[in-house]
């Protein structure tokens, strides 16, 4: 490690959850590194779910429910009192990415082509640490529901758990989650009271023309030419149709047409694939409508056709104001107000915790600062040299536990 947790977070030792969880730092680190060495893709987290289940049994949680949303795990912990009738949910994601890891430490991925490149191993470990603390202390009045979610990376695992009856079986009044952020110093926590991350939509545009010989283009309807005009025209949607005070991104990220070995053959068809990001449903609808109108009209002008497929994948992640304010206060009680960013700039990335926030009030603490990682360099998420910084495990676990203790306090 680059630092000890005491060096990074010296002021936290006075906080009860952190003080206890700091003593568990070696155990949490070993658990996290085991998960890192055994990454699994969405809905394939069998080893991870079993390790989580074993750890929860050792913690002494009151109930363990497995197989929710295929490989999801839910733990229930009762406080020393139940008079409040309150129930709060905490969520951590468990899945890895289809990436080849480039690190060389002892706990690097043992599965070729798979890697914990986003820190979900750390998120899972922090929630296990919170379970350990909460079962030992039970210093709250109500019920804590710990949600270990599969398939965040493109599989909509949150929706799968909801569809499997998550909130009918565990009717929480609010739900919280967090994500590490390597670019922020360890001990800094960021969120805001509204949009945190954008909706993520997938677009594909199938262009149909008429192929032929490259030496006689006048006898063809060139779909590559049409694609070029579409690429340029589509960029006008954000600049000329979306209000400047709103936010949207349209990125065409891939194009396929013809055969690279056939230099003189004009293809019959071309395909464009990309993504749309937005925060407001009305902006999302506007972009979808204009894509259909523009692509059809431009293609028709060349005698071709263009069919747009628009898939709404993840909704925008939007915090509810009261829960975001409460989460910020909890964070400040741990790290001090100076280390809490309450007006964090939203990200155009996407997060499937958004599905939970569509049906329950809550907050996504997008940035749990973790400073430099253990990787080859201080790199960002989804990088083959990334690793979670174990120094912040006690803080993340303490933040989870404090959301429960302060959200359902034991009153005299």
N, C-alpha and C positions, 0 to 999 in steps of 0.2 A: 504493500500500500504506500501511497504517496504521503498520507497523513494518518495520524491516529484520530479516532472520533473526538477525543477530548481536545485535540488541536483545532479541529475544524469547527466544533460546536461547543466552545467552552462555557457559554452561559446556560446551557440546557441542563447541567447537572443538578440544578436546584428544582427542576420540574419532576414531580413524582413519577409519571409514566416513563419519562426519558431515563431517569435515574435507574429504575428497575430494568428497563429494556437495554440500557447500556451494559448492564452486567451480563446480559444474554448475547452480547455482540458476537463472541466467537461461535456460538451455536447457530445464530442466524446466518453468519457468513458461510459456515460449512453447508448449511441447507441451501442457500442461494447458489453456491458454486456447484453443488450437485445438480440442481435444476439446470444451471447453465450448461453443464456437460451433457445433458440429456434433453435437447430441444425437441419439441414436437409441434407439428402444424395444427391448425384449427380442426377440432372434432377428432383429433388423434391423440389427445393429451392423456393417454391411459397411464403411463408411468407417472406423469406429473400429478394427475388426480389421485393416484394411489399414495404417492408420497405426501400429498397434502392431507389426505384422509388419515394416514398413519400419524402425522404430526398433530392433527386435531384430536385424535384419540388420546395421545400422550398428554395433550394440554388439559384434557378433561372437559371439553365442551359438552353441553347437555344433549344436543342432537346433531347428527350428521346425515345429510341427505345427498345421495350420489345419483348420477345419471340424469340430471336435470339439464335439458338442452344438450342431450347426448353425453357429453363428458363433464358437465358442470357439477360443482360441489357446493353445497350450502351448509353452513354451521350455525347453530342457534345457541346463544348463551343468555341465560337468565340472570338479571341483576339480583342483588340481595333483597330488593323489594320489587313488587310488581304493581303497586298501587297506582302508578301513573297511567298504566295502560298503553304506554308509548312503545313504538318499535321503530328502530332506525337500521337502515341497510348500509353496508360498506362493500364495495366491489373492487376486485382485483382481476386483471386479465392474466391468462396462463400460457398462451400460445407463442410460438416462435415464428421465424421467417424462413422462406426458401432461399437462403444465402449461404455462401461458403465463407466460413470464418478464417480470418488471416492472423489471428493472435497465436501466441506460442506459450502461454502460461499453462499450468498443469490442469486447470479446469476448463480448457477450451472444448468446443463441441466435439463429441465422440461420434457424431452422425454426419457423414459427408453431405454437403449441400443444405444443411439445416443449421440455424444459428439463432440464439437469443440476441438479436441485434437491436431490440427496442426496449429492453429492460423489464420485460414482463416477469422474468425470473425474480427480479428485485421486488416488483409490485406484489407478487404472490408471497414472497418471504415476509414482507412488511405486514401483510394481513395475517399471516400465521403468527408473527410476533405479537400482534395486537390480541389475537385469540389467547395466547399464552398469558399475557398480562391480565386480560379481562376475566379469565376464568379463575385466576389466582386472587384477584382483588374483589371483583363483583361490586365495585363501588358505584353502582348506578341503579336507578329505579325504572325498570322496563326490560325490554328484550333487544338484544343485539343480533342482527342477521348478517353473517359474513358470506359474501357471494364470490365464489371463485369461478370466473367465467371463461369458457372456451372461445376460440374462434373470433378474436377481435380483429385480426389482420385480414379483413376482406371477406369474412364468412358470416358476419352479422350474428355472432354468438349471443349477444345480448337479446336480440329479438327471438332467437331460438329458445332461450331460457324463459322469456316472457310468454311465448307461445305454449311452452310446456307447463304453464301455470305458476310461474315464479311468484308473482305478486298476489295471486289468489291464495296460495299456500302460505305465503309470508307477507301479510299485508302491511308493509312498512309505511310509515307516514312520510318519510324522506329517505334519500339515498345519496351516497357520496363516493367519489373515486378520485384518484390522483395519478399523475404521470411524472416520471423523472424528466429532468431537463439539463443536459450536460453543460450548456452555455451559461447557466446561472451558478453563482457561488453556492457551495454547500451551506445550508442554513437559511437560504432565501426561498420564499414560497410565493407563488403568483397566481392570481385569479381575477375575475371581474364579476359584475352582477348581471351580465347579459350574455350575448353570444361569445362563446369561447373558441369553437372550431366550426368550420363550414360544412354545409351539405356537400356530399360527393356524389356526382352523377357520371355515368358512363355514356358516351355517345359513339355511335358508329355510323358512317355514311357510306352507303353502297352506290357507286356510280356505274351506270351501264351505258356504254357507247357502242361503237362498231369498229372492230379491229381490222387490221390490214397491214400492208407493207409500209415500212418507214420511209421508203422512197416516194410513196404516193399518198401522202396524208390527206389530200383532197378527196380521196375515196373512202375516208374513214370518219368516224366521230371519236376523236381522241379523248379517252377518259382521263389521261394524265394531265392534259391541258385543262380540262374541266376541274380536276382536283386542285391544280395550281390556282385557278381563279377562286375556287371555294375557300382555300386556305387564307387567301388575302381578304376576301369578302367577309368571312366569319369574324375576323378580328375587328370589324366595324360594329359588331353587335354591342360589345361592352362600351366602346367609346362613343357610340351614337344613339344607342337605345336605352342603356341603363343610366339612371340618374347618377350624376357625379358623387352625390352623398351616399349612394349605396355601393356595395362591393360585389364584384363578380370576376371570375377568371374563366376563360375558355382556352384550353390548351389542346391542340391537335398533336398527339405525341407519336403517332406511327402512321405510315402509309405503305400500302402494298399494291403493286400493279406490275403486270408483265413478268418477264424472265430476265434476270441479269445476264444470262448467256445469249440472249436473243436481241442483239443490238438494233436490228432493223425490223422488229415486229412490234406493231402497235397493238396493245392488248384490247380485249373487249370490255374489261371492267377494271375498276380501281376501288380501293377501300381506304377510308380514313378512320382512325380511332383516336379518341381523346377523352378528356374529362372536363366537367363544368363544376365550378365551386361557387357557392353563394350562401348568404345567411338568411334572406327573407324568402318565404314561399312565393310571394308575388314576383320577385326577381327571377326565381327559378322557373316559374311558369312563363314569364316573358322571354327568357332565353330559349326555352324549349320551343315556343311558338315561332320566334324569329328564325331559329335554325331551320325549322321545317319550311317556312316561307322562302327564306333566302336560298337554301340549297335547291329547292324545286325550281325556283325562278332562274337562277344562274345556270343550272344544268339545261333547262329548257331552251335557254338562249343559244346553246351550242348544239341543240338537237339531241341531247342526252337526257337521261333521267337520274335522279338522286333520291334515294330512300334513306330517311333518317330514323335510326333506332335510338330512343332516349330512355335510359334506365336510371331510375332514382334509387341509389344504393343506400347511402347513409344520410339521415336528416342532419340538420345543423345541431350542434351541441350548445344548448342555451341554458345557462344557470338561472334559477329563480332567485330574485333579489334577496329575499329574507334569508334563504339558506346560504347564499354566497356571503352575505354579511356575517352570519353566524360562523361559517367556516373560516373567514378571515379573522374573526375575533379569537377563535380557537388557535389558529396558527400564531397569532400575535402573543397569546399566552405562553407559547412555547419558545418562540425565537425573538420576540420583541417586535413592536410595531414597525420599527425601522427596517426590518428584514421581511416585511410582508408587502408585496406589490398588489394593491387592490384594484388597480385600473389597467390590468395587463392587456396589451394589444391582442385582439383575436388573431387566430391562426387560420390560414386557408386550408390547412390539413383537415382531416376528418377523423372521427372517433365514434365507435358504435355504442358507447355509453349514452349517446344521444337518444337511442331507443328507450332507455330507462327514464331519461329526463322528459320524454314526451308523455309519460304516464304517471310519473311521480315527481314531486318537487325535490330539488336537490342541487348539488354543486359539484363541478368538476374542477379540482385544483390542478390545472394544466401543468404547472411548472413547480415541481419539487426540485430545487437546485441541487445538483450533485457534483458540480465542479469538474475537475479533471478525472477521467476514468482510468481504469487499470490497463487499457489497451495500449497499442503501439504508440498512439498519440491521443491528445485530447480531442476526440472526434465526436461527431454528432450521431443521432439515432440513424438506424438503417445503414450503418457503415460497417464494412467487414472487420474493422479494427476496434469497434465499440465494445465496451464492457460496463456493466453497472458498477457504480462506486459503492462498495460495501460500507464505507464510512457513514452513509446516511441511512442505513437500515434502522438503527434505533429511533432516529427522528421520524421516519415515515411510519413506523409502527406506533410510536407515541402519538403522532397526529391522528391516526385511525382511532386509537384508544380514547384520546381526548375528545373526539367528536361524539363518542358514546357517553363518556362521563359527563361532559358539559351539556350534551343534548338531552340527557335524562338524569339530572342531578339528584343525589340523595338529599332531600330537604329535612330539616329538623322536625 
